Amino acid sequence: MSAPAQTRLKLPASRDDLARLRLGDAVYIDGVVYTGREGVYRRVLEEGAKLPLPPEQTGRANFHCSPAASAGDGGAYKVGGVTATASFRFAKWMKEWFEISGANLIIGKGGMRARDYRELFVPAGAIYLTTVGYGTGALLGRGIRRVRDVFWLEELGNAQAMWVFEVENFGPFLVESDLSGNSLFEREGARINANIESLYRGLKSPALGRFGETGDRTDEVI
């Protein structure tokens, strides 16, 4: 299998920029990225707070993550790393979030359902980038040049506040969804599942069947 193509993406990204990305491409980001997860979504979408910055000042890139940030001398914040959080939990907010925020790039961990890409991301002209495995928080932290702003820190706490980062060569991330709503995880999962039957073919009868051992992959063993 060939190595993924690598792309440097300058934010805010145009539709043409996003259209050039292919599923599985490795992406590194330059520009501005902001964090926003359930605390920010609830504050804006449920409590009616206004976004503190216009879309053009946020890079239109929403990262589902928690930063390991601390205040240094002079009040400037230092970010040692960023830990991505699972994005599927936020699907219920995404339609309204796209409308209010103008985001066209969502970054997080694990992706969302393929249906969410087709029904929520495609109308918004947005795509999803996923982090690469676990333990990359410190690696991603190296790409954060400075904290431009932080909002609602006192009210929401470090993990839930809205942080605005200036980043350079920030990544790597993988393209999980494209502008057509296709999903890397869905595509590769289908390829893997298509071959699973062959792994079970010809297996001997289970020796411990009465304890739940099975040769049928459709069985659920508890």
Secondary structure, DSSP 8 states (H G I E B T S, - for coil): -----EEEEESS--HHHHHT--TT-EEEEEEEEEE--HHHHIIIIIT----SS-GGGTTTEEE-EEEEEEE-GGG-EEEEEEEE-BGGGGHHHHHHHHHHH---EEEEBS---HHHIIIIIHHHT-EEEEE-SSS-HHHHHTTEEEEEEEESHHHH-TTTSEEEEEEEEEEEEEE-B-TT--BHHHHHHHHHHHHHHHHHTT----TTGGGT--S-TT----
